[in-house]
Amino acid sequence: MTLAEKLLKEFEQLTEEKKQEVIDFVEFIKTKDQREIETLMEPVINENREALEELAK
């Protein structure tokens, strides 16, 4: 059984309320990951702003 299959099997056994909690948690993780990427990229963008603006033309 793959990890996805196991997750789906476990998910299907939850109540609707618990399923929503799982979905909320997954969305939280995705948002957290996106914020971490943005935080890591900010200094790179700031250090190379001129070059990036030139490339955008």
C-alpha positions as MATLAB code, in Angstrom:
seq = 'MTLAEKLLKEFEQLTEEKKQEVIDFVEFIKTKDQREIETLMEPVINENREALEELAK';
ca = [
       0.000    0.000    0.000;
       1.394    3.392   -0.955;
       1.492    6.301    1.429;
      -1.260    8.043   -0.563;
      -3.466    4.945   -0.387;
      -2.917    4.644    3.369;
      -3.718    8.320    3.864;
      -6.888    8.059    1.798;
      -7.995    4.932    3.691;
      -7.468    6.642    7.046;
      -9.064    9.878    5.819;
     -12.208    8.083    4.650;
     -12.762    6.703    8.156;
     -12.842   10.160    9.769;
     -15.933   12.171   10.591;
     -16.704   15.149    8.358;
     -15.488   17.469   11.111;
     -12.141   15.657   11.377;
     -11.793   15.578    7.587;
     -12.130   19.373    7.591;
      -9.425   19.592   10.262;
      -7.103   17.515    8.065;
      -7.798   19.763    5.076;
      -7.210   22.867    7.202;
      -3.893   21.421    8.376;
      -2.767   20.635    4.828;
      -3.625   24.189    3.761;
      -1.696   25.538    6.766;
       1.388   23.519    5.784;
       1.191   24.768    2.182;
       0.863   28.379    3.344;
       3.739   27.958    5.797;
       5.961   26.500    3.065;
       5.088   29.377    0.725;
       5.962   31.957    3.395;
       9.302   30.232    4.020;
      10.116   30.338    0.302;
       9.186   34.030    0.136;
      11.338   34.761    3.187;
      14.302   32.973    1.603;
      13.841   34.720   -1.748;
      13.435   38.265   -0.402;
      17.174   38.932    0.125;
      18.013   37.435   -3.279;
      15.449   39.665   -4.979;
      16.609   42.756   -3.095;
      20.274   42.109   -3.912;
      19.481   41.633   -7.606;
      16.624   44.088   -8.048;
      18.260   46.100  -10.826;
      19.153   43.050  -12.868;
      15.684   41.544  -12.390;
      13.994   44.790  -13.441;
      16.192   44.899  -16.531;
      15.284   41.321  -17.400;
      11.596   42.111  -16.947;
      11.684   44.690  -19.758;
];
